[in-house]
Amino acid sequence: MGGAQPAGELTESYVRWRSSRLGRITDGLERQLLAALLGSVAGKKLLDVGCGDGAMAFELARQGAKVTALDADPSMIATVRLRAEREAIRVQFVEGNAESLPFDDATFDVVVAVTVLCFVPDAERAVKEIARVLRPEGRLVIGELGRWSLWAAQRRVRGWLGHPVWRAVKFRTAADLRRLAEAAGLRVVAIRAAVHYPPCGVAARLFAPVDLWLGQETTFGAAFLAMSAAKNVE
């Protein structure tokens, strides 16, 4: 999700984050959690809502999904399209808004939205739009920033101090995600969590081996929540 930062600056921040020890461990745990909820995507029509720098879209395309990547920021779309061309990755890029998706009803088998709804003014409308473009028995996988974590507390303080990204963010609980899905007529399949440690590289290294196990037991204290929901056959 582009947020309020220019595409070039945002892309550089992604690179810095993923090159740090804390970033590598944290991203790895989040990817494992999302992959477990997604299952095999080979041959499926998949929409990545709020694709950001394209990391998720590219990974899923490499796994054989027919990926459409959507972002509201035209400069971000241009940046990731060039990268896809350089790396010969087949992804269709579309500029658009999560609250008014530019696709027909029942277009996609799978929709992913990772750290997107926290920046969307009307998240309920966005999830209803996602439900609309999902095919019957289609799957939605959402990754969101957990409300009750040390990460959220740190980010709230940065927002209060004027940081443009964290000033606009909305943190959610597992119950919040469930309500969004059910309000859109979706059936919640699973809610899991990751990143229970504080934002510190040493803590990440120590707790990473048990983090996903803990995320099956509780979502409290987790910085990252993930939900899988399905669209019923009408």
Buried (B, 14 or more C-beta within 10 A) or exposed (E): BBBEBBBEEBBEBBEEEBEBEBBBBBBBBBBBBBBBBBEEBEEBBBBBBBBBBBBBBBBBBEBEBBBBBBBBBEBBBEBBBEBBEEEEBEBBBBBBBBBEBEBEEBBBBBBBBBBBBBBBEEBBBBBBBBBBBBBEEBBBBBBBBBBBBBBBBBBBEBBEEEBEBBBBBBBBBBEBBBBBBEBBBBEBBEBBBBBBBBBEBEBBBEBBEEBBEBBEEEBEBBBBBBBBBBBEEE
